[in-house]
Amino acid sequence: MQISKRVQLIKPSPTLAIDAKAKALKQQGIDVINFGAGEPDFDTPINIKEAAIKAIKSGFTKYCPVAGTPDLKNAIIAKLKKDNGLAYFPEEIIVSNGAKHSLYNIFQAIIDDGDEVVIPAPFWVSYTDIVILAGGKPTIIQTSDKTDFKITPENVEKALTPKTKAVIVNSPSNPTGATYNAEELKAIAEVCVKNKILIISDDIYEKLTYDNFKFTSIVEVHPSAKELTIVVNGVSKAYSMTGWRIGYAAGPKNIISAMTKIQSQSTSNASSISIKASVEALNGTQEYVESMRKEFEKRRDYIVERLNDIKGMTCRKPEGAFYVFPNIKYFLGKTFNDKIINTDIEFADYLLDVAKIAVVPGSAFGAEGYMRLSYATSIENIKNGIDRLAAVLKD
């Protein structure tokens, strides 16, 4: 049986593949330190678990409205108002099976064959493939550590064509942790508004920022962009609920309605149990979020200092998320264990085989010559992992 051409155009998620490989080695009894994971290592807070248990015991285990229950929609609306100063109605909200599912629904709803989507690189690995699956064409704006991994309004303007449908803005960013301040976001939004280009604002790491950086919504700084913007968020990162699979999107009613139609013919509603847990996450105490953020900030400071102490490696200090994205170009073309390492993929393979540490090569994110390390692991693991890294990279 022939596989469709669109499926042949995409690849499996490299981050999930590396995470799976590291876990498989661990199951064999091999001591692997995994810097590949894109999820907090903290447990889901007990009050959220208890809300899920209560839902099960009370029989809240049936189908729900496709786009989400009224109580979760209201919790999302309250969150967007309180945290971001944004006002939405229930019909402008959809709850999906994770923020990735929200993004998938968005591009299925807005993209016709040949439409272009502007994506800054380094980018989250799924952006390009989700666009391709919808029949669209990714237009990549390349950035580097020299530009703090950020695009400018001039970059966006230059990338636009008559076929451009949307621009993705991800702040804080996966994989770099880079963040955009209010002025930078306003300038990018102005280009999109002027050219009537949709904005996909991926805010999933909004709660995890450091050095007193204040997260700002692109709609908050440019209210005229609201009718062109779909805000994507979820509970996975802020509340350590990756496996619960709840994401949401807020945006123009016609786009949300189209997304709901698509979801009704694919997954239907998100898990009823996870929905009740997410209501508690958004409405309940937020102390856990802040304690986790503080711990991530300590880990970030430590890992950045250690990486910059390795000869030939440079690593900017990210303002958000829980990743570092060091430049490893110094090491490419050099010989390790009698083998020349030419690419960041070979570099990552070498680290896993010899040092038993799992990292994700930058090329997976559209940025050859870098690697992503997640510091969503204990400080002890970070220390041991960087010790191993430094040891195998000695001249």
C-alpha positions as a LaTeX table, in Angstrom:
\begin{tabular}{lrrr}
\hline
Residue & $x$ (\AA) & $y$ (\AA) & $z$ (\AA) \\
\hline
Met1 & 0.00 & 0.00 & 0.00 \\
Gln2 & 1.31 & 3.44 & $-0.93$ \\
Ile3 & 1.89 & 6.01 & 1.80 \\
Ser4 & 0.65 & 9.53 & 1.06 \\
Lys5 & 3.16 & 12.03 & $-0.31$ \\
Arg6 & 2.51 & 14.48 & 2.51 \\
Val7 & 3.53 & 11.91 & 5.13 \\
Gln8 & 6.70 & 11.14 & 3.19 \\
Leu9 & 7.60 & 14.84 & 3.38 \\
Ile10 & 7.80 & 14.86 & 7.19 \\
Lys11 & 9.98 & 13.13 & 9.76 \\
Pro12 & 9.39 & 11.80 & 13.29 \\
Ser13 & 10.04 & 14.24 & 16.12 \\
Pro14 & 13.82 & 14.13 & 16.73 \\
Thr15 & 13.47 & 15.30 & 20.33 \\
Leu16 & 11.08 & 12.46 & 21.17 \\
Ala17 & 13.33 & 9.99 & 19.31 \\
Ile18 & 16.40 & 11.00 & 21.30 \\
Asp19 & 14.45 & 10.92 & 24.54 \\
Ala20 & 13.23 & 7.41 & 23.68 \\
Lys21 & 16.76 & 6.24 & 22.83 \\
Ala22 & 18.11 & 7.56 & 26.12 \\
Lys23 & 15.31 & 5.87 & 28.06 \\
Ala24 & 15.90 & 2.59 & 26.20 \\
Leu25 & 19.57 & 2.67 & 27.19 \\
Lys26 & 18.59 & 3.32 & 30.80 \\
Gln27 & 16.30 & 0.30 & 30.71 \\
Gln28 & 19.34 & $-1.75$ & 29.70 \\
Gly29 & 21.05 & $-0.63$ & 32.88 \\
Ile30 & 23.28 & 1.97 & 31.20 \\
Asp31 & 23.85 & 5.14 & 33.20 \\
Val32 & 22.63 & 7.79 & 30.74 \\
Ile33 & 22.09 & 11.43 & 31.70 \\
Asn34 & 19.25 & 12.74 & 29.58 \\
Phe35 & 19.41 & 16.39 & 28.53 \\
Gly36 & 16.94 & 15.74 & 25.72 \\
Ala37 & 13.63 & 15.87 & 27.56 \\
Gly38 & 11.26 & 18.75 & 26.88 \\
Glu39 & 9.26 & 18.41 & 30.07 \\
Pro40 & 9.64 & 19.51 & 33.69 \\
Asp41 & 11.07 & 16.85 & 35.97 \\
Phe42 & 8.79 & 17.96 & 38.82 \\
Asp43 & 5.67 & 16.02 & 39.72 \\
Thr44 & 2.20 & 17.41 & 39.00 \\
Pro45 & 1.00 & 19.33 & 42.10 \\
Ile46 & $-1.16$ & 17.33 & 44.51 \\
Asn47 & $-4.17$ & 19.67 & 44.30 \\
Ile48 & $-4.32$ & 19.08 & 40.54 \\
Lys49 & $-4.09$ & 15.31 & 40.99 \\
Glu50 & $-6.84$ & 15.41 & 43.59 \\
Ala51 & $-9.11$ & 17.32 & 41.20 \\
Ala52 & $-8.61$ & 14.53 & 38.66 \\
Ile53 & $-9.34$ & 11.84 & 41.24 \\
Lys54 & $-12.50$ & 13.69 & 42.27 \\
Ala55 & $-13.60$ & 13.81 & 38.62 \\
Ile56 & $-13.15$ & 10.07 & 38.28 \\
Lys57 & $-14.98$ & 9.30 & 41.53 \\
Ser58 & $-17.86$ & 11.58 & 40.62 \\
Gly59 & $-18.30$ & 9.92 & 37.24 \\
Phe60 & $-17.06$ & 12.79 & 35.10 \\
Thr61 & $-15.84$ & 10.29 & 32.53 \\
Lys62 & $-18.09$ & 10.87 & 29.49 \\
Tyr63 & $-17.87$ & 12.89 & 26.32 \\
Cys64 & $-17.50$ & 16.65 & 26.74 \\
Pro65 & $-18.14$ & 19.55 & 24.35 \\
Val66 & $-15.63$ & 19.35 & 21.50 \\
Ala67 & $-14.03$ & 22.73 & 22.18 \\
Gly68 & $-13.91$ & 22.34 & 25.96 \\
Thr69 & $-16.20$ & 22.54 & 28.96 \\
Pro70 & $-17.62$ & 25.89 & 30.15 \\
Asp71 & $-15.68$ & 25.75 & 33.42 \\
Leu72 & $-12.32$ & 25.24 & 31.69 \\
Lys73 & $-13.07$ & 27.87 & 29.06 \\
Asn74 & $-13.98$ & 30.29 & 31.84 \\
Ala75 & $-10.74$ & 29.46 & 33.68 \\
Ile76 & $-8.76$ & 30.14 & 30.50 \\
Ile77 & $-10.61$ & 33.41 & 29.91 \\
Ala78 & $-9.87$ & 34.48 & 33.50 \\
Lys79 & $-6.21$ & 33.54 & 33.12 \\
Leu80 & $-5.83$ & 35.49 & 29.88 \\
Lys81 & $-7.48$ & 38.53 & 31.48 \\
Lys82 & $-5.47$ & 38.40 & 34.70 \\
Asp83 & $-2.05$ & 37.50 & 33.32 \\
Asn84 & $-2.14$ & 39.09 & 29.88 \\
Gly85 & $-4.82$ & 41.78 & 29.98 \\
Leu86 & $-6.70$ & 40.09 & 27.13 \\
Ala87 & $-10.47$ & 39.75 & 26.87 \\
Tyr88 & $-12.02$ & 36.75 & 25.11 \\
Phe89 & $-15.46$ & 35.17 & 24.84 \\
Pro90 & $-16.05$ & 31.40 & 25.18 \\
Glu91 & $-16.59$ & 31.03 & 21.43 \\
Glu92 & $-13.06$ & 32.40 & 20.92 \\
Ile93 & $-11.49$ & 29.58 & 22.95 \\
Ile94 & $-10.76$ & 25.95 & 22.03 \\
Val95 & $-9.28$ & 23.26 & 24.28 \\
Ser96 & $-7.28$ & 20.55 & 22.52 \\
Asn97 & $-5.12$ & 17.52 & 23.31 \\
Gly98 & $-2.01$ & 19.54 & 24.06 \\
Ala99 & $-0.65$ & 22.77 & 22.58 \\
Lys100 & 0.83 & 20.74 & 19.70 \\
His101 & $-2.69$ & 19.64 & 18.80 \\
Ser102 & $-3.85$ & 23.26 & 18.99 \\
Leu103 & $-1.13$ & 24.22 & 16.51 \\
Tyr104 & $-2.02$ & 21.32 & 14.24 \\
Asn105 & $-5.66$ & 22.43 & 14.22 \\
Ile106 & $-4.67$ & 26.04 & 13.49 \\
Phe107 & $-2.70$ & 25.21 & 10.36 \\
Gln108 & $-5.30$ & 22.74 & 9.14 \\
Ala109 & $-7.83$ & 25.56 & 9.52 \\
Ile110 & $-5.92$ & 28.42 & 7.86 \\
Ile111 & $-3.60$ & 26.88 & 5.25 \\
Asp112 & $-4.41$ & 26.18 & 1.61 \\
Asp113 & $-1.95$ & 24.36 & $-0.63$ \\
Gly114 & 1.07 & 26.56 & $-1.27$ \\
Asp115 & 0.43 & 29.07 & 1.51 \\
Glu116 & 3.59 & 30.16 & 3.30 \\
Val117 & 4.26 & 30.42 & 7.02 \\
Val118 & 7.20 & 32.45 & 8.32 \\
Ile119 & 9.12 & 30.55 & 11.01 \\
Pro120 & 12.16 & 31.90 & 12.89 \\
Ala121 & 15.05 & 29.44 & 13.26 \\
Pro122 & 16.06 & 27.88 & 15.56 \\
Phe123 & 12.48 & 26.60 & 15.76 \\
Trp124 & 10.57 & 24.00 & 17.71 \\
Val125 & 10.93 & 20.81 & 15.72 \\
Ser126 & 7.22 & 20.32 & 14.94 \\
Tyr127 & 6.43 & 23.73 & 13.43 \\
Thr128 & 7.72 & 22.97 & 9.96 \\
Asp129 & 6.22 & 19.50 & 9.69 \\
Ile130 & 2.82 & 20.62 & 10.96 \\
Val131 & 2.79 & 23.33 & 8.28 \\
Ile132 & 3.85 & 20.84 & 5.60 \\
Leu133 & 1.11 & 18.40 & 6.65 \\
Ala134 & $-1.42$ & 21.16 & 6.07 \\
Gly135 & $-0.10$ & 21.69 & 2.54 \\
Gly136 & 1.84 & 24.81 & 3.45 \\
Lys137 & 5.42 & 25.88 & 2.88 \\
Pro138 & 7.70 & 26.96 & 5.75 \\
Thr139 & 9.66 & 30.15 & 5.10 \\
Ile140 & 12.61 & 30.14 & 7.47 \\
Ile141 & 14.24 & 33.27 & 8.91 \\
Gln142 & 17.67 & 32.21 & 10.17 \\
Thr143 & 19.00 & 33.71 & 13.39 \\
Ser144 & 22.07 & 32.97 & 15.51 \\
Asp145 & 23.55 & 33.55 & 18.93 \\
Lys146 & 24.98 & 36.79 & 17.52 \\
Thr147 & 21.41 & 38.11 & 17.14 \\
Asp148 & 20.27 & 36.57 & 20.44 \\
Phe149 & 18.27 & 34.08 & 18.34 \\
Lys150 & 15.64 & 36.74 & 17.60 \\
Ile151 & 14.07 & 38.06 & 14.42 \\
Thr152 & 13.45 & 41.72 & 13.64 \\
Pro153 & 10.55 & 43.44 & 11.89 \\
Glu154 & 12.90 & 43.97 & 8.94 \\
Asn155 & 13.48 & 40.20 & 8.77 \\
Val156 & 9.74 & 39.59 & 8.72 \\
Glu157 & 9.05 & 42.23 & 6.09 \\
Lys158 & 11.73 & 40.77 & 3.82 \\
Ala159 & 10.34 & 37.23 & 4.21 \\
Leu160 & 6.78 & 38.13 & 3.21 \\
Thr161 & 5.40 & 37.21 & $-0.21$ \\
Pro162 & 1.88 & 37.33 & $-1.68$ \\
Lys163 & 1.49 & 33.73 & $-0.47$ \\
Thr164 & 2.41 & 34.42 & 3.17 \\
Lys165 & $-0.45$ & 33.45 & 5.50 \\
Ala166 & 1.08 & 33.59 & 8.98 \\
Val167 & 4.12 & 34.30 & 11.14 \\
Ile168 & 5.00 & 32.20 & 14.18 \\
Val169 & 6.29 & 33.96 & 17.30 \\
Asn170 & 7.51 & 31.72 & 20.12 \\
Ser171 & 8.57 & 33.56 & 23.28 \\
Pro172 & 10.12 & 32.22 & 25.44 \\
Ser173 & 11.56 & 30.02 & 22.74 \\
Asn174 & 12.12 & 26.33 & 22.42 \\
Pro175 & 15.00 & 25.56 & 21.81 \\
Thr176 & 16.92 & 28.73 & 22.70 \\
Gly177 & 15.06 & 30.23 & 25.66 \\
Ala178 & 15.19 & 33.61 & 23.88 \\
Thr179 & 12.45 & 36.09 & 24.75 \\
Tyr180 & 11.03 & 39.18 & 23.07 \\
Asn181 & 10.36 & 42.34 & 25.04 \\
Ala182 & 7.31 & 44.53 & 24.53 \\
Glu183 & 8.96 & 46.88 & 22.03 \\
Glu184 & 10.27 & 44.01 & 19.89 \\
Leu185 & 6.88 & 42.32 & 19.82 \\
Lys186 & 5.09 & 45.56 & 18.97 \\
Ala187 & 7.37 & 46.15 & 16.00 \\
Ile188 & 6.82 & 42.63 & 14.64 \\
Ala189 & 3.07 & 42.92 & 15.17 \\
Glu190 & 3.05 & 46.22 & 13.26 \\
Val191 & 4.49 & 44.50 & 10.18 \\
Cys192 & 1.86 & 41.77 & 10.38 \\
Val193 & $-1.02$ & 44.19 & 10.88 \\
Lys194 & 0.13 & 46.38 & 8.01 \\
Asn195 & 0.32 & 43.36 & 5.70 \\
Lys196 & $-2.75$ & 41.58 & 7.14 \\
Ile197 & $-0.70$ & 38.51 & 8.09 \\
Leu198 & $-1.89$ & 36.13 & 10.82 \\
Ile199 & 0.24 & 35.79 & 13.95 \\
Ile200 & 0.58 & 32.47 & 15.77 \\
Ser201 & 1.78 & 33.38 & 19.27 \\
Asp202 & 3.13 & 30.27 & 21.01 \\
Asp203 & 3.21 & 31.25 & 24.69 \\
Ile204 & 3.61 & 27.79 & 26.23 \\
Tyr205 & 6.69 & 28.79 & 28.29 \\
Glu206 & 5.24 & 32.10 & 29.45 \\
Lys207 & 5.46 & 31.27 & 33.18 \\
Leu208 & 9.13 & 30.31 & 33.01 \\
Thr209 & 11.12 & 33.53 & 32.68 \\
Tyr210 & 14.15 & 34.71 & 34.65 \\
Asp211 & 16.11 & 37.75 & 35.81 \\
Asn212 & 12.85 & 39.60 & 36.49 \\
Phe213 & 11.95 & 39.48 & 32.80 \\
Lys214 & 8.26 & 40.33 & 32.35 \\
Phe215 & 6.47 & 38.21 & 29.79 \\
Thr216 & 4.32 & 40.27 & 27.45 \\
Ser217 & 1.66 & 39.11 & 25.02 \\
Ile218 & 1.99 & 40.36 & 21.45 \\
Val219 & $-1.71$ & 41.26 & 21.52 \\
Glu220 & $-1.26$ & 43.14 & 24.78 \\
Val221 & 1.36 & 45.45 & 23.22 \\
His222 & $-0.50$ & 45.83 & 19.90 \\
Pro223 & $-4.27$ & 45.53 & 20.47 \\
Ser224 & $-4.98$ & 46.00 & 16.75 \\
Ala225 & $-3.26$ & 42.65 & 16.17 \\
Lys226 & $-5.93$ & 40.78 & 18.13 \\
Glu227 & $-8.13$ & 40.07 & 15.12 \\
Leu228 & $-5.10$ & 38.54 & 13.36 \\
Thr229 & $-3.62$ & 36.60 & 16.29 \\
Ile230 & $-4.15$ & 33.10 & 17.62 \\
Val231 & $-2.63$ & 32.71 & 21.09 \\
Val232 & $-1.53$ & 29.17 & 21.93 \\
Asn233 & $-0.84$ & 27.98 & 25.46 \\
Gly234 & $-1.45$ & 25.05 & 27.78 \\
Val235 & $-0.85$ & 23.56 & 31.21 \\
Ser236 & 1.99 & 21.19 & 30.33 \\
Lys237 & 5.07 & 23.28 & 31.13 \\
Ala238 & 3.87 & 25.63 & 33.86 \\
Tyr239 & 2.14 & 22.93 & 35.91 \\
Ser240 & 4.29 & 19.93 & 34.98 \\
Met241 & 1.34 & 18.28 & 33.24 \\
Thr242 & 2.89 & 17.13 & 29.96 \\
Gly243 & 1.16 & 13.74 & 30.02 \\
Trp244 & $-2.25$ & 15.18 & 30.78 \\
Arg245 & $-2.44$ & 16.60 & 27.23 \\
Ile246 & $-4.29$ & 19.88 & 27.58 \\
Gly247 & $-3.53$ & 22.85 & 25.35 \\
Tyr248 & $-5.70$ & 25.72 & 24.25 \\
Ala249 & $-5.96$ & 28.47 & 21.69 \\
Ala250 & $-7.63$ & 31.87 & 21.81 \\
Gly251 & $-8.34$ & 33.82 & 18.67 \\
Pro252 & $-10.82$ & 35.14 & 16.11 \\
Lys253 & $-14.18$ & 33.40 & 16.29 \\
Asn254 & $-14.14$ & 32.20 & 12.67 \\
Ile255 & $-10.75$ & 30.50 & 13.07 \\
Ile256 & $-11.66$ & 28.93 & 16.41 \\
Ser257 & $-14.90$ & 27.68 & 14.86 \\
Ala258 & $-12.97$ & 26.11 & 11.97 \\
Met259 & $-10.55$ & 24.47 & 14.43 \\
Thr260 & $-13.49$ & 23.10 & 16.39 \\
Lys261 & $-14.99$ & 21.62 & 13.21 \\
Ile262 & $-11.67$ & 19.89 & 12.46 \\
Gln263 & $-11.34$ & 18.62 & 16.03 \\
Ser264 & $-14.90$ & 17.27 & 15.93 \\
Gln265 & $-13.88$ & 15.01 & 13.06 \\
Ser266 & $-10.53$ & 13.94 & 14.52 \\
Thr267 & $-10.16$ & 13.61 & 18.30 \\
Ser268 & $-13.38$ & 15.19 & 19.60 \\
Asn269 & $-12.95$ & 16.53 & 23.12 \\
Ala270 & $-9.82$ & 16.41 & 25.24 \\
Ser271 & $-9.82$ & 13.98 & 28.18 \\
Ser272 & $-12.59$ & 14.80 & 30.65 \\
Ile273 & $-10.33$ & 13.91 & 33.59 \\
Ser274 & $-7.55$ & 16.18 & 32.33 \\
Ile275 & $-10.05$ & 18.98 & 31.79 \\
Lys276 & $-11.05$ & 18.97 & 35.47 \\
Ala277 & $-7.40$ & 18.83 & 36.51 \\
Ser278 & $-6.66$ & 21.82 & 34.28 \\
Val279 & $-9.47$ & 23.85 & 35.80 \\
Glu280 & $-7.79$ & 23.38 & 39.18 \\
Ala281 & $-4.37$ & 24.18 & 37.70 \\
Leu282 & $-5.55$ & 27.54 & 36.37 \\
Asn283 & $-7.88$ & 28.48 & 39.23 \\
Gly284 & $-5.95$ & 27.04 & 42.16 \\
Thr285 & $-2.84$ & 28.17 & 44.01 \\
Gln286 & 0.06 & 29.28 & 41.81 \\
Glu287 & 2.75 & 28.86 & 44.47 \\
Tyr288 & 4.04 & 25.69 & 42.85 \\
Val289 & 4.67 & 27.49 & 39.56 \\
Glu290 & 6.87 & 30.08 & 41.23 \\
Ser291 & 8.86 & 27.54 & 43.24 \\
Met292 & 9.54 & 25.53 & 40.08 \\
Arg293 & 10.54 & 28.68 & 38.20 \\
Lys294 & 13.04 & 29.62 & 40.91 \\
Glu295 & 14.61 & 26.17 & 40.79 \\
Phe296 & 14.90 & 26.32 & 37.01 \\
Glu297 & 16.61 & 29.71 & 37.32 \\
Lys298 & 19.25 & 28.25 & 39.66 \\
Arg299 & 19.86 & 25.36 & 37.27 \\
Arg300 & 20.10 & 27.73 & 34.32 \\
Asp301 & 22.74 & 29.84 & 36.05 \\
Tyr302 & 24.78 & 26.76 & 36.88 \\
Ile303 & 24.66 & 25.06 & 33.49 \\
Val304 & 25.44 & 28.25 & 31.55 \\
Glu305 & 28.48 & 28.96 & 33.70 \\
Arg306 & 29.74 & 25.39 & 33.34 \\
Leu307 & 29.24 & 25.29 & 29.57 \\
Asn308 & 31.08 & 28.56 & 29.07 \\
Asp309 & 34.00 & 27.16 & 31.06 \\
Ile310 & 34.53 & 24.47 & 28.39 \\
Lys311 & 37.16 & 25.58 & 25.90 \\
Gly312 & 35.66 & 26.29 & 22.51 \\
Met313 & 32.04 & 26.33 & 23.68 \\
Thr314 & 29.95 & 29.46 & 24.02 \\
Cys315 & 26.48 & 29.63 & 25.53 \\
Arg316 & 24.25 & 32.69 & 25.92 \\
Lys317 & 22.14 & 32.91 & 29.05 \\
Pro318 & 18.49 & 32.33 & 28.11 \\
Glu319 & 15.77 & 34.50 & 29.60 \\
Gly320 & 13.11 & 31.78 & 29.62 \\
Ala321 & 12.00 & 28.14 & 29.15 \\
Phe322 & 14.33 & 25.38 & 30.43 \\
Tyr323 & 16.83 & 24.93 & 27.63 \\
Val324 & 20.31 & 26.13 & 26.77 \\
Phe325 & 21.52 & 26.22 & 23.17 \\
Pro326 & 25.32 & 26.39 & 23.13 \\
Asn327 & 27.39 & 26.99 & 20.00 \\
Ile328 & 29.53 & 23.90 & 19.27 \\
Lys329 & 31.00 & 24.90 & 15.89 \\
Tyr330 & 34.51 & 24.91 & 17.37 \\
Phe331 & 34.35 & 21.14 & 17.76 \\
Leu332 & 33.09 & 20.27 & 14.29 \\
Gly333 & 35.80 & 18.97 & 11.98 \\
Lys334 & 37.90 & 17.85 & 14.93 \\
Thr335 & 38.89 & 14.27 & 15.73 \\
Phe336 & 37.58 & 12.47 & 18.79 \\
Asn337 & 38.43 & 8.82 & 19.49 \\
Asp338 & 40.14 & 8.62 & 16.09 \\
Lys339 & 36.96 & 9.75 & 14.33 \\
Ile340 & 36.33 & 13.10 & 12.70 \\
Ile341 & 33.13 & 14.73 & 13.92 \\
Asn342 & 31.77 & 16.80 & 11.03 \\
Thr343 & 28.16 & 17.54 & 12.00 \\
Asp344 & 26.18 & 18.31 & 15.12 \\
Ile345 & 24.31 & 15.02 & 14.62 \\
Glu346 & 27.60 & 13.12 & 14.75 \\
Phe347 & 28.56 & 15.22 & 17.77 \\
Ala348 & 25.34 & 14.24 & 19.59 \\
Asp349 & 25.89 & 10.57 & 18.69 \\
Tyr350 & 29.45 & 10.78 & 20.03 \\
Leu351 & 28.27 & 12.25 & 23.34 \\
Leu352 & 25.65 & 9.53 & 23.77 \\
Asp353 & 28.00 & 6.69 & 22.80 \\
Val354 & 31.08 & 7.82 & 24.73 \\
Ala355 & 29.94 & 10.17 & 27.50 \\
Lys356 & 26.50 & 8.61 & 27.94 \\
Ile357 & 24.75 & 11.95 & 27.81 \\
Ala358 & 21.77 & 12.65 & 25.55 \\
Val359 & 21.52 & 16.03 & 23.82 \\
Val360 & 19.58 & 17.18 & 20.75 \\
Pro361 & 21.61 & 18.44 & 17.75 \\
Gly362 & 20.87 & 21.97 & 16.62 \\
Ser363 & 20.10 & 20.85 & 13.07 \\
Ala364 & 16.88 & 19.29 & 14.42 \\
Phe365 & 15.79 & 22.87 & 15.11 \\
Gly366 & 17.06 & 24.27 & 11.82 \\
Ala367 & 20.35 & 25.47 & 13.34 \\
Glu368 & 23.41 & 23.41 & 12.42 \\
Gly369 & 26.35 & 23.87 & 14.78 \\
Tyr370 & 24.48 & 24.07 & 18.07 \\
Met371 & 23.00 & 21.62 & 20.54 \\
Arg372 & 20.07 & 21.81 & 22.92 \\
Leu373 & 20.34 & 20.72 & 26.51 \\
Ser374 & 17.30 & 20.70 & 28.77 \\
Tyr375 & 17.98 & 21.59 & 32.38 \\
Ala376 & 14.68 & 20.05 & 33.41 \\
Thr377 & 16.62 & 17.55 & 35.45 \\
Ser378 & 18.21 & 17.58 & 38.89 \\
Ile379 & 21.23 & 19.75 & 39.68 \\
Glu380 & 23.11 & 16.53 & 40.43 \\
Asn381 & 22.38 & 15.20 & 36.95 \\
Ile382 & 23.41 & 18.53 & 35.43 \\
Lys383 & 26.70 & 18.51 & 37.35 \\
Asn384 & 27.52 & 14.91 & 36.43 \\
Gly385 & 26.48 & 15.44 & 32.83 \\
Ile386 & 28.60 & 18.54 & 32.31 \\
Asp387 & 31.53 & 16.81 & 34.04 \\
Arg388 & 31.24 & 14.03 & 31.46 \\
Leu389 & 30.88 & 16.53 & 28.63 \\
Ala390 & 33.97 & 18.47 & 29.67 \\
Ala391 & 35.96 & 15.27 & 30.06 \\
Val392 & 35.33 & 13.99 & 26.52 \\
Leu393 & 35.94 & 17.39 & 24.90 \\
Lys394 & 39.38 & 18.00 & 26.33 \\
Asp395 & 42.03 & 18.75 & 23.71 \\
\hline
\end{tabular}
